[in-house]
Every structure is written in C-alpha cells, then in structure tokens.
C-alpha cells in the first residue's frame, strides 16, 4: 500500500524530505478508454484532500486512520497519517532544535515509508512553505522548521511527522474504487484536531452520514464502483 518515493537530505541526523515529487502533480485528465469510475476518482483525488479509512481495513498500517494527501499526480500519491501521535519527544528526533522545542511536543507517525524522514505541517501562512489545503502549509525546508519552532509554535500550529504514506501510479485510485477509503475535503481544523485518537471515528461518521443523505457538504462524493 505504499510506494518508495525518492529525494531527501539529512537534517539533524534524519532524512528531511524537501520535496516528495511526482513527475507532475497538477490536475490529471483521465485518458480515453479508461475503466468505468476512474474519471470520477481522478477528479476527486488531489493534494489537500483527505482519505478516511473504511471500517475494518485489513492493512494495519492504515486501519483507523485519516490521511492528508500532500502530493498527487499521474506518478502516484503521498500523504501523512494524521491520527497516530507517538510517545517520541520532538527533541529526540531533532536534537539540534531541542532547546527551542516545546517540552510536551511529540512526533506523529506519518506512515510506513521512510520512517527516518521528517516532514512538518504548519497552520496558516508560512514563509517559504507550500499551501497543501485550506489553512495548512507543508514545511519543506529545515531552516523554516527551525524558525517555526524557535518562534514557539506548538502542536496547535505545527506538527512534525516521521515517515509518510505513498502509493504508486493508479494504486490509490484502485483502493478508492474498492471502497478502502472515503475522500473528504481537507482543512486546518482536521489536521490540527486536538484529539487525533478519536479523529478517525468522527470523520468516518461524518463521511457515512453525508453519503447516506446524498448531500455533498464538505465531501467529494461517492466513488463509482
């Protein structure tokens, strides 16, 4: 359920993913003659949308998770699991930033790929950062991360992830078609939710309720089988 992306450099003894890059991550047009339902999925999936795992998803890497897509394109997709805070202090992962880190700051487990990779999300505007979804920016530079931490950003404004989730070309589309995921709109309130341990249950209930009612509020809609 993951694809090994490349590109990384070392930050504080860890791999810093300055860019998780497909050859292209712009909007994808479905090719002629593609299988039924794929056009719908391609229009729905995009960087900044979120994946809510279906009930009883058998893959332990993704059961009971909500994932924010940070890259999406014809070469594949990459995302961060939002629902798995660890007990590892941020100061242990980024020891050169230890004096500036909040005492209670913890690292989130972003996914099974490259667990030594360090990726951060910032709430609101961030100089030198790329907006991923409403109110959320991807911190893609170690110096910017240092500045954010030194400025006193806590986990309500900055979250750091070890590892990420990845999918090879068309893999995620297949999984969505098989109803392994619900696709919902992303925003900063979900990414920086104060209770990530219950986030999956709440987002799944929201997705199922809206899909059952047929209302498109905050959702990308049902995916054709």
Protein Blocks (a to p, Z undefined) as FASTA:
>chain_A
ZZcdehiddeehiacdfbacdfbfcdcdddehiaehklmmmmmpcghiacdddehiablk
lgoiacddfbdcfkbccdddfklccfbdfklmmmmlmmmpcfklccddfbjehklbccdd
dehjdehiacfbghiacdfbfklmmmmmmnopafklbccdedjddddehklmmmmmnopa
ccddddfklmmocblmlmmmmmmmmmmmmmmnopaghiabjadZZ
